[in-house]
Structures are given as C-alpha cells and as structure tokens.
Amino acid sequence: MLKMAQIEYIKHLYEVEGKSISYIAKTLQLNRRTVTKYAGKYNWTPLEKPLEERRYPVLGPYIKVIDEWLEEDKKSPRKQRHTGYRVYRRLVEEQDFKGGLRTVTEYVSKKKRLLYQKSDGYLPLEHLPGTAQADFGEFVFIEDGDQKRGYYLTLSFPYSNAAFTQVFNGQNQECVMEGLKRIFEYIGGVPSSILMDNMKPAVKILPNGERELTEGFKSFVLHYRFEAKFCNVASGNEKGNVENKIGYHRRNWFVPIPVIDDIEEYNKTLWQKAIKDLNRKHYKKMVTMSNLWEEEKEKLLYLPENEYEVFKLKEASVDKWGYVSFDHNSYSINPRFYSKQVTLKIYYNKIEIYHDHKLITSYSRCYEKNKEVLDWKQYVSLLCEKPGALEDVKFYNQIPKVWREHLKKVEKSERKTALILLREIVEDDKIETGTEALKLAILYGKADTESIRQCYYGLTHETFNPNPCNISVITPMINNNPELSVYDRLTRGVI
C-alpha cells in the first residue's frame, strides 16, 4: 500500500504537471495499474459508503437536521459546537425523537470525523465555497503631486469569483494582516482556508522544504481560525484566481493613475467597486456572481468576538542624538532618553514609542529608506538651554510659522523665556491653542511673553461670568422726615 506522500506526488504529476500514466509509472517505478488507480481517484472519503447510506433505521428521518447542525458548527469556535449529547437533547426537545442516546452519539462521532478530516484529498483545481486566495499587486498613484508606488492586497473567492481589495504603502506583515482583517470584517466572516504564495511576512521555508508560519502571522491565524495554505515554490499558477483578479483590478480600478490624498478614504471606495463588480456573470457558471457570493457567505466562519489589534513590538536603544532606528529609518525622540531602551509599537501606518509603558511620541510610519523622521516638539526642552541655535537646527521649518517669526523678532534675552512658554504649551499638547494665543497677542499689539501667556490662559481656562444677584426681599421704606425736637430735649435748649 502506498504512503500518502507517494499518492500526493502521483496526483501532483497527473493533475498539475499533466504527466501521462506511463511516465509516472516509469519515473516512480510503480505498477501502471497502481498509478491509474490513484491518479484517477476522486473520492477520498475513508468510509466505504456515505453515512446516509449506512443503517440508521431509527435515526434516518433526523439525519438531515443533524447534518445541518454539524455543518453550521464548522463556522463556530470548538467550544461552541454540538456534542453528541447536545444533539440528542435537541432532537428530543425539538424533534420529538424517541431513539436512544448511543445511536445519536455514534452517528455524530462518525460525521464529525468526515467533516473535519484534513483536506489532502481535494483536487488542486476544485474550488470549495468559503475558501479563498490572497496576494499583493503593485500600482502607482499620485500623492501631493508626486508619483509613488503602492501595493494592494486582494482576497478572492474562486467559487463565486468575488474579490475584495485594500491599498497599502508596503507589503509587510502588518499590511498583510490589516488587509485581511478589514476584508473579514467587511464581508462579515472568515474563509475556512486561504491559499497564498510563500510571502515572507507569513511563512518561513525550512531547509527540508516544510513551511512554518511566522510568529506574528501564526497568532493571527489562530485568532481567526482559518487554515493557511501555501503554494509550492515558484508555482504561483496554483492560485490562478487571485492572480487574475490582481490583473483585473489593476486594469479596471487603477487606470488611469489614481490621485490619492487620503489612503484611508480611498480604501472605502474600493468596497463599493467590489460590490458593483458582483453584478457580472460568473465566467464559467453563467449566473450572477452576486448570487454565488450570497451562497458562499453561508460557508464563512464566524468572526471572533474579540477584535485583533494588528501590531508588533520591538525593543530599541536611543542614540545620543535622540534617534531610534527601525526598518532603515531613524525616528527622533527627546535626547534625554539617550542610551535608554524604548519599545516600538509598530502598526501598518504608524509607530508609537514607549518608555516604562508610557507613550513618548508617535509618527506616521515611513516607507522610504534612510530617512530621518523628526518631531520638533521633542527638542524644545533642549532649545531652552541653547536658544541661540534655533535657526540652525534641522527641524526649524517644522515649527509653526508664526512662532518662527516671533522667536526671530524677540530680543535674545527674551528668546529663552518665549521658548520656555512654548515648552509648556508642548507639554500641554495644545500647539494649535498656543498658536492662536500668539496670534491674539500680536493682534492686540502686546506680543511679550507674559501677554501671550495670559492669552493662552484665557483660551485654555473656562471664563467665569457670574449671573447678577436676584434679591427677592423687599427693601423697607426709609423715613426722610425725622423728628428733631428730641435733640432739643437732650441738650435742654443749650447749644
């Protein structure tokens, strides 16, 4: 009897590479009849007969409803699936079942083995409902007048030919998982399996040729409970459906070259394009793709109750200039953290920098190479000690224009005081309010530091304006005609 690995190789040579029975028999030194048997085998069910055909005289009328319950279970987490006993209780309570528990549990056990067996026997070109393929495509777009390179992750469903796409600036692990997560949430479910090529963010190819999921992607797969499948090396044709979709989307969605001012808003428009595309007829089945998609959605796994936050953590050291390095770029933080260890929380679109579990600063993630990403606010404290260096620092043009002009005009003896105020505003994280305070002081013709501080205080603190007192007590009338003769009696007429 042949081992499963030999049988898989026979199927691969026959189905994928198109080799003849004679060639396979000669190459593998096997009997021609043996090769014919496995090359043409389509039913890999380990049972001789389908369960429905086996003898269950009492259970027979209830098999259909049991199968529906167990099929629905495939979409749920393991702990929320039916046990044999639970099926029995439901049959008794809901279907007036009169049979015994043992009959039910025996059938449920065998049916589960059939439902959850590994899919080694599926033909390579058989597209089951609820299974998907994923890959990245490249395109160019215009942002701020410059032409840039972008990437779009496409998840396609070969059974219905539906496909959904999201655009990113890179192809890293965070982009892969964020793209899949968004699509899962949009369609309201998770495919039971996803076939993709051997992309480094998701899988490592070991020396013996086996695949091993990367740590980050492994937790993502476990959270969403789908099966990650990977093509053979240099065999992108195995995921032909998504390859075709990538080309289709490029020709129809990214021509002419799109102008993208806000990539998040642009991604929202791609949902509408995907839904509109479902109005076409399936290229082979000649029915509307939307009808097939509605059928296919019923086979999707349920979304997990808890959201998966897509990020990775990395420890980094701060150099004497106040920089931390990541992915060939340098990000600035306050130089007072020199030689200390910080933690980078890396998302697909931003990087947050923490020290002792406290957020220091955050940046938009840079997808260029060898760039210095500066934040002028991180250096204000140092500028307070060296105010004379203001015009020479790299981040000078990042400081709001009105503050640059003000700091240049003030006397050098006053500049340090003005920078100290600016530092206080930065620490309050109210740069816009501080800038409005400066403009207000200039408008009043009083742009000294204390006047700016008073304007800033007025904008950041609620003004108390008490209401007038409402006196409800009636004031008594005053007698303005006093009797003065009483004074004569006191003085006895002597003045």
DOLUMPA-812537 format. One line per 10 residues: number of its first residue (from 1); for each residue x, y, z of C-alpha. Coordinates in steps of 0.1 Angstrom, whole numbers, always signed. Layout:
<recs>
NUM	X:Y:Z | ...
</recs>
This chain:
<recs>
1	+0:+0:+0 | +14:+34:-10 | +21:+61:+16 | +1:+93:+14 | +32:+113:+3 | +35:+90:-28 | -1:+93:-36 | +1:+131:-34 | +30:+131:-57 | +12:+109:-82
11	-18:+133:-81 | +5:+163:-85 | +23:+148:-115 | -10:+138:-131 | -32:+168:-123 | -8:+197:-121 | +21:+188:-144 | +0:+169:-168 | +22:+138:-170 | +10:+106:-185
21	+2:+74:-166 | +31:+56:-184 | +56:+84:-175 | +46:+84:-138 | +48:+46:-136 | +82:+46:-151 | +96:+75:-131 | +83:+62:-98 | +89:+26:-106 | +53:+16:-98
31	+28:-7:-114 | +8:+10:-141 | -25:-2:-126 | -15:+13:-92 | -8:+47:-108 | -40:+45:-127 | -60:+38:-95 | -46:+68:-76 | -43:+93:-105 | -80:+89:-113
41	-93:+86:-77 | -118:+113:-68 | -135:+101:-37 | -111:+102:-7 | -137:+96:+20 | -123:+69:+43 | -157:+52:+47 | -169:+26:+22 | -203:+43:+20 | -216:+77:+28
51	-230:+79:+64 | -265:+85:+50 | -264:+51:+32 | -254:+32:+64 | -281:+15:+85 | -296:+40:+109 | -333:+29:+108 | -344:+50:+139 | -322:+80:+131 | -328:+81:+94
61	-356:+108:+93 | -334:+130:+116 | -301:+128:+97 | -307:+158:+75 | -313:+181:+105 | -283:+167:+124 | -261:+173:+94 | -273:+209:+92 | -264:+215:+128 | -229:+200:+124
71	-223:+219:+92 | -232:+251:+109 | -208:+241:+137 | -178:+243:+113 | -182:+281:+114 | -181:+283:+152 | -152:+280:+177 | -147:+245:+190 | -161:+252:+225 | -194:+263:+210
81	-200:+232:+188 | -225:+205:+194 | -215:+174:+214 | -233:+141:+207 | -253:+145:+239 | -263:+181:+230 | -275:+168:+196 | -295:+141:+213 | -311:+166:+237 | -321:+189:+209
91	-336:+160:+189 | -357:+150:+220 | -368:+186:+228 | -372:+200:+193 | -379:+170:+170 | -398:+146:+194 | -370:+120:+189 | -378:+86:+205 | -345:+68:+199 | -315:+62:+222
101	-285:+83:+231 | -260:+58:+218 | -273:+58:+183 | -271:+96:+181 | -236:+99:+196 | -222:+71:+173 | -235:+89:+142 | -223:+124:+154 | -188:+110:+161 | -185:+95:+126
111	-200:+125:+109 | -175:+148:+127 | -146:+127:+115 | -159:+131:+80 | -164:+169:+83 | -131:+177:+100 | -107:+154:+82 | -77:+171:+66 | -83:+182:+30 | -54:+163:+15
121	-76:+146:-10 | -91:+177:-26 | -82:+182:-62 | -59:+212:-68 | -85:+229:-91 | -116:+222:-70 | -128:+255:-55 | -149:+248:-25 | -174:+275:-12 | -159:+296:+15
131	-122:+291:+5 | -101:+320:-6 | -68:+330:-22 | -47:+361:-14 | -18:+380:-29 | -4:+415:-34 | -4:+436:-66 | +16:+467:-74 | +4:+500:-88 | +15:+537:-90
141	-5:+566:-77 | -2:+604:-73 | +1:+619:-38 | +9:+656:-33 | +19:+659:-69 | +45:+631:-67 | +42:+597:-83 | +45:+569:-57 | +45:+531:-56 | +17:+514:-37
151	+5:+478:-31 | -29:+463:-29 | -39:+431:-11 | -66:+411:-28 | -86:+383:-13 | -105:+364:-39 | -131:+336:-36 | -128:+313:-66 | -162:+296:-61 | -181:+328:-67
161	-153:+348:-83 | -159:+376:-57 | -128:+396:-47 | -120:+424:-23 | -90:+447:-23 | -73:+472:+1 | -44:+495:-7 | -13:+500:+14 | +22:+516:+13 | +40:+483:+18
171	+38:+445:+18 | +50:+439:+54 | +33:+416:+79 | +12:+444:+94 | -2:+453:+60 | -10:+416:+52 | -29:+411:+85 | -45:+445:+85 | -58:+439:+49 | -72:+405:+57
181	-87:+418:+90 | -105:+446:+72 | -119:+423:+45 | -130:+398:+71 | -149:+425:+90 | -164:+439:+58 | -178:+407:+45 | -188:+396:+80 | -170:+363:+81 | -137:+344:+76
191	-128:+319:+48 | -121:+284:+60 | -88:+284:+42 | -66:+309:+24 | -41:+299:-3 | -12:+323:-8 | +23:+323:-21 | +53:+320:+2 | +53:+356:+13 | +80:+362:+39
201	+57:+381:+63 | +35:+350:+67 | +57:+319:+63 | +93:+306:+65 | +105:+278:+43 | +127:+254:+63 | +158:+237:+49 | +138:+204:+45 | +112:+223:+24 | +85:+224:+50
211	+66:+256:+58 | +64:+273:+92 | +42:+303:+100 | +60:+333:+113 | +52:+341:+149 | +30:+372:+142 | +10:+355:+114 | +6:+324:+135 | -13:+342:+162 | -34:+359:+135
221	-43:+326:+120 | -52:+311:+154 | -74:+341:+163 | -94:+339:+131 | -93:+300:+129 | -87:+297:+92 | -63:+273:+76 | -32:+290:+59 | -21:+271:+28 | +9:+280:+6
231	+18:+273:-30 | +47:+251:-40 | +79:+272:-46 | +77:+290:-80 | +42:+278:-85 | +21:+309:-85 | -2:+293:-110 | -17:+273:-81 | -36:+304:-71 | -46:+314:-106
241	-79:+330:-94 | -63:+357:-73 | -36:+363:-99 | -63:+370:-125 | -81:+393:-100 | -50:+413:-94 | -46:+420:-131 | -83:+427:-134 | -83:+452:-106 | -52:+469:-119
251	-67:+474:-154 | -101:+485:-141 | -95:+502:-108 | -61:+518:-111 | -63:+531:-147 | -59:+560:-152 | -33:+565:-124 | -53:+575:-93 | -48:+606:-72 | -49:+596:-36
261	-50:+624:-10 | -61:+602:+19 | -54:+565:+15 | -80:+555:+42 | -108:+573:+24 | -96:+558:-9 | -99:+523:+5 | -135:+530:+14 | -143:+535:-23 | -128:+501:-31
271	-156:+484:-11 | -182:+499:-35 | -162:+488:-65 | -160:+453:-52 | -198:+451:-46 | -206:+467:-80 | -183:+441:-97 | -205:+413:-83 | -232:+423:-108 | -213:+405:-136
281	-220:+369:-146 | -196:+342:-135 | -171:+335:-163 | -179:+298:-162 | -211:+291:-143 | -231:+318:-163 | -250:+330:-132 | -246:+363:-115 | -216:+364:-92 | -237:+381:-65
291	-260:+351:-63 | -230:+328:-59 | -215:+351:-33 | -246:+351:-12 | -245:+313:-13 | -207:+313:-5 | -211:+337:+25 | -231:+310:+43 | -199:+289:+44 | -178:+315:+60
301	-165:+310:+96 | -180:+334:+122 | -160:+364:+132 | -143:+362:+166 | -160:+381:+194 | -128:+400:+203 | -111:+423:+178 | -75:+415:+168 | -52:+445:+171 | -26:+443:+143
311	+8:+454:+155 | +42:+441:+166 | +66:+452:+193 | +103:+458:+190 | +129:+470:+216 | +153:+497:+205 | +181:+518:+220 | +182:+556:+218 | +214:+572:+204 | +229:+604:+217
321	+211:+625:+190 | +177:+611:+203 | +171:+587:+175 | +158:+551:+174 | +162:+530:+142 | +136:+508:+125 | +134:+494:+90 | +163:+515:+77 | +149:+548:+90 | +155:+569:+121
331	+128:+583:+143 | +136:+611:+168 | +126:+613:+204 | +138:+636:+233 | +176:+633:+237 | +171:+629:+274 | +163:+592:+266 | +199:+587:+253 | +212:+552:+260 | +178:+540:+273
341	+157:+512:+260 | +124:+521:+244 | +96:+499:+230 | +83:+505:+195 | +47:+495:+188 | +45:+491:+151 | +13:+493:+131 | +9:+493:+93 | +5:+531:+93 | +21:+545:+124
351	+48:+538:+151 | +43:+546:+188 | +73:+549:+210 | +70:+540:+247 | +94:+542:+277 | +84:+525:+310 | +49:+518:+295 | +43:+555:+289 | +38:+569:+254 | +66:+593:+244
361	+55:+601:+209 | +41:+586:+177 | +48:+590:+140 | +33:+581:+107 | +52:+550:+95 | +79:+559:+69 | +80:+536:+39 | +110:+552:+23 | +146:+542:+31 | +174:+560:+50
371	+152:+589:+62 | +153:+609:+94 | +118:+614:+108 | +119:+644:+131 | +94:+659:+156 | +104:+694:+166 | +84:+691:+198 | +108:+666:+212 | +137:+691:+211 | +120:+722:+227
381	+134:+714:+261 | +169:+713:+247 | +164:+745:+228 | +155:+763:+261 | +191:+755:+271 | +206:+766:+237 | +182:+793:+224 | +209:+807:+201 | +209:+775:+180 | +173:+780:+169
391	+179:+789:+132 | +205:+761:+127 | +185:+731:+138 | +172:+705:+113 | +137:+708:+124 | +135:+746:+122 | +109:+746:+94 | +87:+722:+113 | +80:+748:+140 | +47:+767:+132
401	+55:+797:+110 | +40:+823:+134 | +62:+810:+162 | +93:+810:+140 | +87:+847:+131 | +80:+856:+167 | +112:+839:+180 | +133:+856:+154 | +120:+891:+163 | +123:+889:+201
411	+155:+900:+218 | +179:+872:+225 | +175:+878:+262 | +137:+873:+258 | +140:+843:+234 | +147:+818:+262 | +116:+830:+281 | +95:+826:+250 | +109:+791:+244 | +100:+781:+280
421	+64:+792:+273 | +64:+772:+241 | +77:+742:+260 | +48:+745:+285 | +24:+746:+255 | +40:+715:+240 | +38:+696:+273 | +1:+705:+274 | -2:+691:+239 | -21:+722:+228
431	+1:+736:+200 | -29:+749:+180 | -43:+767:+210 | -8:+782:+218 | -5:+794:+182 | -39:+811:+184 | -28:+827:+217 | +3:+841:+199 | -18:+855:+170 | -42:+870:+195
441	-14:+888:+214 | +0:+901:+182 | -34:+914:+172 | -36:+933:+205 | -1:+947:+199 | +12:+930:+231 | +35:+901:+220 | +57:+899:+250 | +58:+865:+267 | +36:+874:+297
451	+9:+888:+274 | +10:+856:+252 | +8:+836:+284 | -24:+855:+295 | -40:+849:+261 | -31:+812:+263 | -45:+810:+298 | -77:+827:+287 | -81:+802:+258 | -74:+772:+279
461	-94:+780:+310 | -131:+785:+313 | -141:+821:+320 | -164:+825:+350 | -191:+851:+345 | -215:+851:+375 | -251:+860:+370 | -265:+891:+387 | -279:+885:+421 | -317:+882:+422
471	-328:+899:+455 | -363:+889:+463 | -366:+907:+497 | -385:+940:+496 | -363:+969:+509 | -381:+987:+537 | -391:+1024:+532 | -368:+1049:+549 | -384:+1079:+568 | -368:+1110:+555
481	-386:+1134:+579 | -371:+1127:+613 | -384:+1144:+644 | -355:+1167:+656 | -372:+1181:+688 | -358:+1151:+706 | -323:+1166:+703 | -336:+1198:+720 | -347:+1178:+750 | -313:+1161:+752
491	-295:+1194:+751 | -322:+1213:+771 | -321:+1240:+746 | -284:+1248:+752 | -264:+1248:+720
</recs>
